[in-house]
């Protein structure tokens, strides 16, 4: 099963074919997704640095050899160097860019296996193990540092969903994880939080668990849109406006089309 990145016109399998043994194609995709920078400013002359290939270690670097005025009108050479992947999770990696992107496309699949990466990317198992840990750490860091969304009069939809992962060929109870998230109706900015361990049970998915997440990830003044549920009824005390929906009715609020019921904003 291929995995599609939102906004991409090609599937993960097509990406694998495009980038195979092609670092330039992989770099271009990383840049399109904001993982790698397309431009770096020289800190000395404040002009764009050049992207060059350094033969000594077969790596791309940002470099600036311009001259600038320093002190008493003395001209000095910038001599600025910076790793091409500095500040990204690719930093200090010795793997080719196409192998890193190839590994990520394999890792996000439900049926990831180390032997897939070893065979297709020509890497050893320990490298695969290390990169799996790296991808997990990056994902955890993203979950823990998601920016706030919403703001005054901005509609943010919140909801929960249950993700079930089955073990193919294994007869046992599948693993289940509840996700709680929010998305701005217009801009599509979002956050998502896994409710794991003791938070999975319906009894634990209460206002004591969810409202602190809402306060953390949604700005005050937002219009919170959700199914009519008692756990969210006290949000107005936290500086939010609450828009609930009654699915037994057919009228749809004109400014929030697509809600599928009667909308009430408090």
C-alpha angles and dihedrals in degrees: 000000000000120000118222123209112221108254095020120114093208134061126240091258091054090049090054090055093046096051100038106134088343113115094176092058091048092048091051091054092047089052093048088056096046095248093117126032122246092203136024124192119225107240092216106047096019092228128122114280121228123248109230138168114244110211096198092073101009092244137132115241138177110242138178123187098169122125125243137186114257129178114330095015092288113155117227134179115247097222089186119170130174134168111258092231098041113142094022132096087255091067115128092004118144093199120103114257093244091056092050093050090043090053092050092052089052094044095056091058119098092230097052113159128179092228089060090059094042093051100040100037099037094236131130124254095252090056089051091049091049093049092047088056090047093052090049092050092048091050093049090049090051092050092050096046105042112145123241119265133201129035139186110345093352113134114231119185116210128192146150129234135183118231116200122194118194124202105231113231092006121108105217143101109294119240114257129198127181117219124202120193150149136218133191108243094222109029096030091225107156152174131206131192128190113227100212139175112356092006093068098082119091089239091059095046090081136124089275088065104031105039093061088055090050091052091048099047105028124063120236115261093041120134104238112210119196144134111287101273129154094228090072098042094099097053092105088070089062095054099268132121114228124218111188129181132218108209092196089073128067103209115110123204107247095228094048102043115177096043092115099217147034111318123210122186118199 
